[in-house]
């Protein structure tokens, strides 16, 4: 996850959270995802980085 010059990260949800605990589901929803293969753009902050780290096996950070 390289830091972009604009301070924004493009995150894509690629794996289902069906077998994941409730806190991971809430993290995915907290990042702003509503459906699979959706891409959202979020500010590159420590809070966002922490959320991505928690669900790193479910999302892909696009450069």
mmCIF file of the N, C-alpha and C atoms, coordinates in Angstrom:
data_MODEL
# 
_entry.id   MODEL 
# 
loop_
_atom_site.group_PDB 
_atom_site.id 
_atom_site.type_symbol 
_atom_site.label_atom_id 
_atom_site.label_alt_id 
_atom_site.label_comp_id 
_atom_site.label_asym_id 
_atom_site.label_entity_id 
_atom_site.label_seq_id 
_atom_site.pdbx_PDB_ins_code 
_atom_site.Cartn_x 
_atom_site.Cartn_y 
_atom_site.Cartn_z 
_atom_site.occupancy 
_atom_site.B_iso_or_equiv 
_atom_site.pdbx_formal_charge 
_atom_site.auth_seq_id 
_atom_site.auth_comp_id 
_atom_site.auth_asym_id 
_atom_site.auth_atom_id 
_atom_site.pdbx_PDB_model_num 
ATOM 1   N N  . UNK A 1 1  ? 0.833   -1.182  0.000  1.00 0.00 ? 1  UNK A N  1 
ATOM 2   C CA . UNK A 1 1  ? 0.000   0.000   0.000  1.00 0.00 ? 1  UNK A CA 1 
ATOM 3   C C  . UNK A 1 1  ? 0.879   1.246   0.000  1.00 0.00 ? 1  UNK A C  1 
ATOM 4   N N  . UNK A 1 2  ? 1.209   1.715   -1.164 1.00 0.00 ? 2  UNK A N  1 
ATOM 5   C CA . UNK A 1 2  ? 2.009   2.921   -1.281 1.00 0.00 ? 2  UNK A CA 1 
ATOM 6   C C  . UNK A 1 2  ? 1.127   4.151   -1.115 1.00 0.00 ? 2  UNK A C  1 
ATOM 7   N N  . UNK A 1 3  ? 1.668   5.160   -0.490 1.00 0.00 ? 3  UNK A N  1 
ATOM 8   C CA . UNK A 1 3  ? 0.899   6.383   -0.259 1.00 0.00 ? 3  UNK A CA 1 
ATOM 9   C C  . UNK A 1 3  ? 0.825   7.193   -1.550 1.00 0.00 ? 3  UNK A C  1 
ATOM 10  N N  . UNK A 1 4  ? -0.376  7.613   -1.913 1.00 0.00 ? 4  UNK A N  1 
ATOM 11  C CA . UNK A 1 4  ? -0.575  8.396   -3.126 1.00 0.00 ? 4  UNK A CA 1 
ATOM 12  C C  . UNK A 1 4  ? -0.314  9.870   -2.846 1.00 0.00 ? 4  UNK A C  1 
ATOM 13  N N  . UNK A 1 5  ? 0.020   10.589  -3.891 1.00 0.00 ? 5  UNK A N  1 
ATOM 14  C CA . UNK A 1 5  ? 0.319   12.005  -3.717 1.00 0.00 ? 5  UNK A CA 1 
ATOM 15  C C  . UNK A 1 5  ? -0.924  12.823  -3.401 1.00 0.00 ? 5  UNK A C  1 
ATOM 16  N N  . UNK A 1 6  ? -2.090  12.370  -3.866 1.00 0.00 ? 6  UNK A N  1 
ATOM 17  C CA . UNK A 1 6  ? -3.316  13.122  -3.629 1.00 0.00 ? 6  UNK A CA 1 
ATOM 18  C C  . UNK A 1 6  ? -3.884  12.898  -2.229 1.00 0.00 ? 6  UNK A C  1 
ATOM 19  N N  . UNK A 1 7  ? -3.370  11.920  -1.502 1.00 0.00 ? 7  UNK A N  1 
ATOM 20  C CA . UNK A 1 7  ? -3.871  11.640  -0.167 1.00 0.00 ? 7  UNK A CA 1 
ATOM 21  C C  . UNK A 1 7  ? -5.136  10.817  -0.157 1.00 0.00 ? 7  UNK A C  1 
ATOM 22  N N  . UNK A 1 8  ? -5.465  10.181  -1.284 1.00 0.00 ? 8  UNK A N  1 
ATOM 23  C CA . UNK A 1 8  ? -6.666  9.358   -1.387 1.00 0.00 ? 8  UNK A CA 1 
ATOM 24  C C  . UNK A 1 8  ? -6.272  7.923   -1.735 1.00 0.00 ? 8  UNK A C  1 
ATOM 25  N N  . UNK A 1 9  ? -7.077  6.974   -1.265 1.00 0.00 ? 9  UNK A N  1 
ATOM 26  C CA . UNK A 1 9  ? -6.882  5.558   -1.573 1.00 0.00 ? 9  UNK A CA 1 
ATOM 27  C C  . UNK A 1 9  ? -8.115  5.029   -2.283 1.00 0.00 ? 9  UNK A C  1 
ATOM 28  N N  . UNK A 1 10 ? -7.909  4.238   -3.334 1.00 0.00 ? 10 UNK A N  1 
ATOM 29  C CA . UNK A 1 10 ? -9.013  3.558   -4.001 1.00 0.00 ? 10 UNK A CA 1 
ATOM 30  C C  . UNK A 1 10 ? -9.019  2.131   -3.476 1.00 0.00 ? 10 UNK A C  1 
ATOM 31  N N  . UNK A 1 11 ? -10.142 1.738   -2.894 1.00 0.00 ? 11 UNK A N  1 
ATOM 32  C CA . UNK A 1 11 ? -10.257 0.424   -2.259 1.00 0.00 ? 11 UNK A CA 1 
ATOM 33  C C  . UNK A 1 11 ? -11.371 -0.338  -2.956 1.00 0.00 ? 11 UNK A C  1 
ATOM 34  N N  . UNK A 1 12 ? -11.103 -1.595  -3.303 1.00 0.00 ? 12 UNK A N  1 
ATOM 35  C CA . UNK A 1 12 ? -12.104 -2.430  -3.970 1.00 0.00 ? 12 UNK A CA 1 
ATOM 36  C C  . UNK A 1 12 ? -12.384 -3.649  -3.102 1.00 0.00 ? 12 UNK A C  1 
ATOM 37  N N  . UNK A 1 13 ? -13.675 -3.930  -2.888 1.00 0.00 ? 13 UNK A N  1 
ATOM 38  C CA . UNK A 1 13 ? -14.105 -5.093  -2.110 1.00 0.00 ? 13 UNK A CA 1 
ATOM 39  C C  . UNK A 1 13 ? -14.195 -6.284  -3.053 1.00 0.00 ? 13 UNK A C  1 
ATOM 40  N N  . UNK A 1 14 ? -13.363 -7.324  -2.819 1.00 0.00 ? 14 UNK A N  1 
ATOM 41  C CA . UNK A 1 14 ? -13.263 -8.435  -3.770 1.00 0.00 ? 14 UNK A CA 1 
ATOM 42  C C  . UNK A 1 14 ? -13.670 -9.795  -3.202 1.00 0.00 ? 14 UNK A C  1 
ATOM 43  N N  . UNK A 1 15 ? -13.719 -9.952  -1.882 1.00 0.00 ? 15 UNK A N  1 
ATOM 44  C CA . UNK A 1 15 ? -14.085 -11.237 -1.291 1.00 0.00 ? 15 UNK A CA 1 
ATOM 45  C C  . UNK A 1 15 ? -15.258 -11.075 -0.344 1.00 0.00 ? 15 UNK A C  1 
ATOM 46  N N  . UNK A 1 16 ? -16.120 -12.067 -0.326 1.00 0.00 ? 16 UNK A N  1 
ATOM 47  C CA . UNK A 1 16 ? -17.317 -12.016 0.501  1.00 0.00 ? 16 UNK A CA 1 
ATOM 48  C C  . UNK A 1 16 ? -16.980 -12.110 1.986  1.00 0.00 ? 16 UNK A C  1 
ATOM 49  N N  . UNK A 1 17 ? -17.836 -11.528 2.816  1.00 0.00 ? 17 UNK A N  1 
ATOM 50  C CA . UNK A 1 17 ? -17.628 -11.608 4.269  1.00 0.00 ? 17 UNK A CA 1 
ATOM 51  C C  . UNK A 1 17 ? -18.597 -12.582 4.935  1.00 0.00 ? 17 UNK A C  1 
ATOM 52  N N  . UNK A 1 18 ? -19.125 -13.542 4.188  1.00 0.00 ? 18 UNK A N  1 
ATOM 53  C CA . UNK A 1 18 ? -20.127 -14.470 4.709  1.00 0.00 ? 18 UNK A CA 1 
ATOM 54  C C  . UNK A 1 18 ? -19.640 -15.217 5.952  1.00 0.00 ? 18 UNK A C  1 
ATOM 55  N N  . UNK A 1 19 ? -18.417 -15.725 5.949  1.00 0.00 ? 19 UNK A N  1 
ATOM 56  C CA . UNK A 1 19 ? -17.918 -16.509 7.081  1.00 0.00 ? 19 UNK A CA 1 
ATOM 57  C C  . UNK A 1 19 ? -17.116 -15.668 8.074  1.00 0.00 ? 19 UNK A C  1 
ATOM 58  N N  . UNK A 1 20 ? -17.173 -14.346 7.954  1.00 0.00 ? 20 UNK A N  1 
ATOM 59  C CA . UNK A 1 20 ? -16.383 -13.466 8.811  1.00 0.00 ? 20 UNK A CA 1 
ATOM 60  C C  . UNK A 1 20 ? -17.166 -13.048 10.057 1.00 0.00 ? 20 UNK A C  1 
ATOM 61  N N  . UNK A 1 21 ? -16.448 -12.704 11.119 1.00 0.00 ? 21 UNK A N  1 
ATOM 62  C CA . UNK A 1 21 ? -17.111 -12.216 12.332 1.00 0.00 ? 21 UNK A CA 1 
ATOM 63  C C  . UNK A 1 21 ? -17.820 -10.876 12.094 1.00 0.00 ? 21 UNK A C  1 
ATOM 64  N N  . UNK A 1 22 ? -18.701 -10.542 12.988 1.00 0.00 ? 22 UNK A N  1 
ATOM 65  C CA . UNK A 1 22 ? -19.515 -9.335  12.871 1.00 0.00 ? 22 UNK A CA 1 
ATOM 66  C C  . UNK A 1 22 ? -18.661 -8.064  12.806 1.00 0.00 ? 22 UNK A C  1 
ATOM 67  N N  . UNK A 1 23 ? -17.554 -8.014  13.544 1.00 0.00 ? 23 UNK A N  1 
ATOM 68  C CA . UNK A 1 23 ? -16.734 -6.798  13.527 1.00 0.00 ? 23 UNK A CA 1 
ATOM 69  C C  . UNK A 1 23 ? -16.095 -6.548  12.165 1.00 0.00 ? 23 UNK A C  1 
ATOM 70  N N  . UNK A 1 24 ? -15.779 -7.609  11.424 1.00 0.00 ? 24 UNK A N  1 
ATOM 71  C CA . UNK A 1 24 ? -15.243 -7.433  10.070 1.00 0.00 ? 24 UNK A CA 1 
ATOM 72  C C  . UNK A 1 24 ? -16.332 -6.958  9.112  1.00 0.00 ? 24 UNK A C  1 
ATOM 73  N N  . UNK A 1 25 ? -17.544 -7.460  9.301  1.00 0.00 ? 25 UNK A N  1 
ATOM 74  C CA . UNK A 1 25 ? -18.678 -6.995  8.485  1.00 0.00 ? 25 UNK A CA 1 
ATOM 75  C C  . UNK A 1 25 ? -18.907 -5.502  8.709  1.00 0.00 ? 25 UNK A C  1 
ATOM 76  N N  . UNK A 1 26 ? -18.836 -5.083  9.966  1.00 0.00 ? 26 UNK A N  1 
ATOM 77  C CA . UNK A 1 26 ? -19.040 -3.678  10.286 1.00 0.00 ? 26 UNK A CA 1 
ATOM 78  C C  . UNK A 1 26 ? -17.915 -2.810  9.736  1.00 0.00 ? 26 UNK A C  1 
ATOM 79  N N  . UNK A 1 27 ? -16.703 -3.349  9.684  1.00 0.00 ? 27 UNK A N  1 
ATOM 80  C CA . UNK A 1 27 ? -15.584 -2.611  9.122  1.00 0.00 ? 27 UNK A CA 1 
ATOM 81  C C  . UNK A 1 27 ? -15.774 -2.397  7.622  1.00 0.00 ? 27 UNK A C  1 
ATOM 82  N N  . UNK A 1 28 ? -16.224 -3.444  6.919  1.00 0.00 ? 28 UNK A N  1 
ATOM 83  C CA . UNK A 1 28 ? -16.499 -3.317  5.480  1.00 0.00 ? 28 UNK A CA 1 
ATOM 84  C C  . UNK A 1 28 ? -17.572 -2.257  5.248  1.00 0.00 ? 28 UNK A C  1 
ATOM 85  N N  . UNK A 1 29 ? -18.639 -2.295  6.026  1.00 0.00 ? 29 UNK A N  1 
ATOM 86  C CA . UNK A 1 29 ? -19.703 -1.306  5.892  1.00 0.00 ? 29 UNK A CA 1 
ATOM 87  C C  . UNK A 1 29 ? -19.201 0.091   6.280  1.00 0.00 ? 29 UNK A C  1 
ATOM 88  N N  . UNK A 1 30 ? -18.332 0.144   7.286  1.00 0.00 ? 30 UNK A N  1 
ATOM 89  C CA . UNK A 1 30 ? -17.775 1.420   7.719  1.00 0.00 ? 30 UNK A CA 1 
ATOM 90  C C  . UNK A 1 30 ? -16.897 2.079   6.676  1.00 0.00 ? 30 UNK A C  1 
ATOM 91  N N  . UNK A 1 31 ? -16.269 1.263   5.835  1.00 0.00 ? 31 UNK A N  1 
ATOM 92  C CA . UNK A 1 31 ? -15.475 1.803   4.736  1.00 0.00 ? 31 UNK A CA 1 
ATOM 93  C C  . UNK A 1 31 ? -16.358 2.355   3.622  1.00 0.00 ? 31 UNK A C  1 
ATOM 94  N N  . UNK A 1 32 ? -17.646 2.048   3.671  1.00 0.00 ? 32 UNK A N  1 
ATOM 95  C CA . UNK A 1 32 ? -18.582 2.609   2.710  1.00 0.00 ? 32 UNK A CA 1 
ATOM 96  C C  . UNK A 1 32 ? -19.031 1.650   1.627  1.00 0.00 ? 32 UNK A C  1 
ATOM 97  N N  . UNK A 1 33 ? -18.696 0.375   1.768  1.00 0.00 ? 33 UNK A N  1 
ATOM 98  C CA . UNK A 1 33 ? -19.093 -0.602  0.753  1.00 0.00 ? 33 UNK A CA 1 
ATOM 99  C C  . UNK A 1 33 ? -20.547 -1.015  0.947  1.00 0.00 ? 33 UNK A C  1 
ATOM 100 N N  . UNK A 1 34 ? -21.254 -1.175  -0.171 1.00 0.00 ? 34 UNK A N  1 
ATOM 101 C CA . UNK A 1 34 ? -22.625 -1.657  -0.155 1.00 0.00 ? 34 UNK A CA 1 
ATOM 102 C C  . UNK A 1 34 ? -22.775 -2.977  -0.896 1.00 0.00 ? 34 UNK A C  1 
ATOM 103 N N  . UNK A 1 35 ? -21.892 -3.248  -1.876 1.00 0.00 ? 35 UNK A N  1 
ATOM 104 C CA . UNK A 1 35 ? -21.981 -4.501  -2.629 1.00 0.00 ? 35 UNK A CA 1 
ATOM 105 C C  . UNK A 1 35 ? -20.590 -4.918  -3.092 1.00 0.00 ? 35 UNK A C  1 
ATOM 106 N N  . UNK A 1 36 ? -20.464 -6.187  -3.442 1.00 0.00 ? 36 UNK A N  1 
ATOM 107 C CA . UNK A 1 36 ? -19.190 -6.753  -3.888 1.00 0.00 ? 36 UNK A CA 1 
ATOM 108 C C  . UNK A 1 36 ? -18.706 -6.060  -5.159 1.00 0.00 ? 36 UNK A C  1 
ATOM 109 N N  . UNK A 1 37 ? -17.396 -6.046  -5.337 1.00 0.00 ? 37 UNK A N  1 
ATOM 110 C CA . UNK A 1 37 ? -16.707 -5.455  -6.492 1.00 0.00 ? 37 UNK A CA 1 
ATOM 111 C C  . UNK A 1 37 ? -16.937 -3.954  -6.621 1.00 0.00 ? 37 UNK A C  1 
ATOM 112 N N  . UNK A 1 38 ? -17.405 -3.346  -5.560 1.00 0.00 ? 38 UNK A N  1 
ATOM 113 C CA . UNK A 1 38 ? -17.568 -1.895  -5.542 1.00 0.00 ? 38 UNK A CA 1 
ATOM 114 C C  . UNK A 1 38 ? -16.222 -1.259  -5.193 1.00 0.00 ? 38 UNK A C  1 
ATOM 115 N N  . UNK A 1 39 ? -15.947 -0.109  -5.770 1.00 0.00 ? 39 UNK A N  1 
ATOM 116 C CA . UNK A 1 39 ? -14.730 0.639   -5.470 1.00 0.00 ? 39 UNK A CA 1 
ATOM 117 C C  . UNK A 1 39 ? -15.114 1.945   -4.799 1.00 0.00 ? 39 UNK A C  1 
ATOM 118 N N  . UNK A 1 40 ? -14.443 2.243   -3.690 1.00 0.00 ? 40 UNK A N  1 
ATOM 119 C CA . UNK A 1 40 ? -14.664 3.505   -2.991 1.00 0.00 ? 40 UNK A CA 1 
ATOM 120 C C  . UNK A 1 40 ? -13.334 4.238   -2.882 1.00 0.00 ? 40 UNK A C  1 
ATOM 121 N N  . UNK A 1 41 ? -13.405 5.539   -2.739 1.00 0.00 ? 41 UNK A N  1 
ATOM 122 C CA . UNK A 1 41 ? -12.211 6.352   -2.576 1.00 0.00 ? 41 UNK A CA 1 
ATOM 123 C C  . UNK A 1 41 ? -12.270 6.993   -1.198 1.00 0.00 ? 41 UNK A C  1 
ATOM 124 N N  . UNK A 1 42 ? -11.252 6.749   -0.402 1.00 0.00 ? 42 UNK A N  1 
ATOM 125 C CA . UNK A 1 42 ? -11.204 7.250   0.969  1.00 0.00 ? 42 UNK A CA 1 
ATOM 126 C C  . UNK A 1 42 ? -9.908  8.015   1.201  1.00 0.00 ? 42 UNK A C  1 
ATOM 127 N N  . UNK A 1 43 ? -9.951  8.954   2.134  1.00 0.00 ? 43 UNK A N  1 
ATOM 128 C CA . UNK A 1 43 ? -8.757  9.715   2.496  1.00 0.00 ? 43 UNK A CA 1 
ATOM 129 C C  . UNK A 1 43 ? -7.736  8.783   3.143  1.00 0.00 ? 43 UNK A C  1 
ATOM 130 N N  . UNK A 1 44 ? -6.467  9.049   2.860  1.00 0.00 ? 44 UNK A N  1 
ATOM 131 C CA . UNK A 1 44 ? -5.383  8.228   3.400  1.00 0.00 ? 44 UNK A CA 1 
ATOM 132 C C  . UNK A 1 44 ? -5.041  8.714   4.799  1.00 0.00 ? 44 UNK A C  1 
ATOM 133 N N  . UNK A 1 45 ? -5.769  8.199   5.790  1.00 0.00 ? 45 UNK A N  1 
ATOM 134 C CA . UNK A 1 45 ? -5.550  8.565   7.184  1.00 0.00 ? 45 UNK A CA 1 
ATOM 135 C C  . UNK A 1 45 ? -5.179  7.310   7.968  1.00 0.00 ? 45 UNK A C  1 
ATOM 136 N N  . UNK A 1 46 ? -4.614  7.467   9.159  1.00 0.00 ? 46 UNK A N  1 
ATOM 137 C CA . UNK A 1 46 ? -4.301  6.289   9.974  1.00 0.00 ? 46 UNK A CA 1 
ATOM 138 C C  . UNK A 1 46 ? -5.537  5.446   10.303 1.00 0.00 ? 46 UNK A C  1 
ATOM 139 N N  . UNK A 1 47 ? -6.693  6.080   10.483 1.00 0.00 ? 47 UNK A N  1 
ATOM 140 C CA . UNK A 1 47 ? -7.922  5.336   10.781 1.00 0.00 ? 47 UNK A CA 1 
ATOM 141 C C  . UNK A 1 47 ? -8.321  4.462   9.590  1.00 0.00 ? 47 UNK A C  1 
ATOM 142 N N  . UNK A 1 48 ? -8.253  5.020   8.394  1.00 0.00 ? 48 UNK A N  1 
ATOM 143 C CA . UNK A 1 48 ? -8.589  4.254   7.195  1.00 0.00 ? 48 UNK A CA 1 
ATOM 144 C C  . UNK A 1 48 ? -7.596  3.121   6.991  1.00 0.00 ? 48 UNK A C  1 
ATOM 145 N N  . UNK A 1 49 ? -6.322  3.397   7.208  1.00 0.00 ? 49 UNK A N  1 
ATOM 146 C CA . UNK A 1 49 ? -5.289  2.356   7.079  1.00 0.00 ? 49 UNK A CA 1 
ATOM 147 C C  . UNK A 1 49 ? -5.555  1.206   8.058  1.00 0.00 ? 49 UNK A C  1 
ATOM 148 N N  . UNK A 1 50 ? -5.977  1.541   9.268  1.00 0.00 ? 50 UNK A N  1 
ATOM 149 C CA . UNK A 1 50 ? -6.280  0.514   10.256 1.00 0.00 ? 50 UNK A CA 1 
ATOM 150 C C  . UNK A 1 50 ? -7.464  -0.345  9.853  1.00 0.00 ? 50 UNK A C  1 
ATOM 151 N N  . UNK A 1 51 ? -8.481  0.291   9.269  1.00 0.00 ? 51 UNK A N  1 
ATOM 152 C CA . UNK A 1 51 ? -9.649  -0.465  8.802  1.00 0.00 ? 51 UNK A CA 1 
ATOM 153 C C  . UNK A 1 51 ? -9.259  -1.398  7.653  1.00 0.00 ? 51 UNK A C  1 
ATOM 154 N N  . UNK A 1 52 ? -8.422  -0.900  6.736  1.00 0.00 ? 52 UNK A N  1 
ATOM 155 C CA . UNK A 1 52 ? -7.965  -1.725  5.621  1.00 0.00 ? 52 UNK A CA 1 
ATOM 156 C C  . UNK A 1 52 ? -7.142  -2.895  6.150  1.00 0.00 ? 52 UNK A C  1 
ATOM 157 N N  . UNK A 1 53 ? -6.298  -2.647  7.131  1.00 0.00 ? 53 UNK A N  1 
ATOM 158 C CA . UNK A 1 53 ? -5.470  -3.706  7.702  1.00 0.00 ? 53 UNK A CA 1 
ATOM 159 C C  . UNK A 1 53 ? -6.318  -4.808  8.325  1.00 0.00 ? 53 UNK A C  1 
ATOM 160 N N  . UNK A 1 54 ? -7.426  -4.436  8.936  1.00 0.00 ? 54 UNK A N  1 
ATOM 161 C CA . UNK A 1 54 ? -8.308  -5.410  9.588  1.00 0.00 ? 54 UNK A CA 1 
ATOM 162 C C  . UNK A 1 54 ? -8.977  -6.344  8.584  1.00 0.00 ? 54 UNK A C  1 
ATOM 163 N N  . UNK A 1 55 ? -9.317  -5.821  7.393  1.00 0.00 ? 55 UNK A N  1 
ATOM 164 C CA . UNK A 1 55 ? -10.012 -6.626  6.383  1.00 0.00 ? 55 UNK A CA 1 
ATOM 165 C C  . UNK A 1 55 ? -9.153  -6.788  5.122  1.00 0.00 ? 55 UNK A C  1 
ATOM 166 N N  . UNK A 1 56 ? -7.833  -6.835  5.294  1.00 0.00 ? 56 UNK A N  1 
ATOM 167 C CA . UNK A 1 56 ? -6.911  -6.861  4.156  1.00 0.00 ? 56 UNK A CA 1 
ATOM 168 C C  . UNK A 1 56 ? -7.085  -8.078  3.260  1.00 0.00 ? 56 UNK A C  1 
ATOM 169 N N  . UNK A 1 57 ? -7.663  -9.159  3.779  1.00 0.00 ? 57 UNK A N  1 
ATOM 170 C CA . UNK A 1 57 ? -7.887  -10.356 2.969  1.00 0.00 ? 57 UNK A CA 1 
ATOM 171 C C  . UNK A 1 57 ? -9.187  -10.267 2.154  1.00 0.00 ? 57 UNK A C  1 
ATOM 172 N N  . UNK A 1 58 ? -9.990  -9.233  2.393  1.00 0.00 ? 58 UNK A N  1 
ATOM 173 C CA . UNK A 1 58 ? -11.258 -9.062  1.683  1.00 0.00 ? 58 UNK A CA 1 
ATOM 174 C C  . UNK A 1 58 ? -11.234 -7.942  0.651  1.00 0.00 ? 58 UNK A C  1 
ATOM 175 N N  . UNK A 1 59 ? -10.249 -7.062  0.742  1.00 0.00 ? 59 UNK A N  1 
ATOM 176 C CA . UNK A 1 59 ? -10.186 -5.889  -0.135 1.00 0.00 ? 59 UNK A CA 1 
ATOM 177 C C  . UNK A 1 59 ? -8.861  -5.819  -0.877 1.00 0.00 ? 59 UNK A C  1 
ATOM 178 N N  . UNK A 1 60 ? -8.853  -4.995  -1.931 1.00 0.00 ? 60 UNK A N  1 
ATOM 179 C CA . UNK A 1 60 ? -7.633  -4.713  -2.686 1.00 0.00 ? 60 UNK A CA 1 
ATOM 180 C C  . UNK A 1 60 ? -7.509  -3.201  -2.758 1.00 0.00 ? 60 UNK A C  1 
ATOM 181 N N  . UNK A 1 61 ? -6.316  -2.699  -2.450 1.00 0.00 ? 61 UNK A N  1 
ATOM 182 C CA . UNK A 1 61 ? -6.060  -1.263  -2.564 1.00 0.00 ? 61 UNK A CA 1 
ATOM 183 C C  . UNK A 1 61 ? -5.501  -1.024  -3.949 1.00 0.00 ? 61 UNK A C  1 
ATOM 184 N N  . UNK A 1 62 ? -6.238  -0.235  -4.748 1.00 0.00 ? 62 UNK A N  1 
ATOM 185 C CA . UNK A 1 62 ? -5.826  0.043   -6.120 1.00 0.00 ? 62 UNK A CA 1 
ATOM 186 C C  . UNK A 1 62 ? -4.979  1.302   -6.154 1.00 0.00 ? 62 UNK A C  1 
ATOM 187 N N  . UNK A 1 63 ? -3.945  1.255   -6.950 1.00 0.00 ? 63 UNK A N  1 
ATOM 188 C CA . UNK A 1 63 ? -3.055  2.426   -7.075 1.00 0.00 ? 63 UNK A CA 1 
ATOM 189 C C  . UNK A 1 63 ? -3.419  3.239   -8.289 1.00 0.00 ? 63 UNK A C  1 
# 
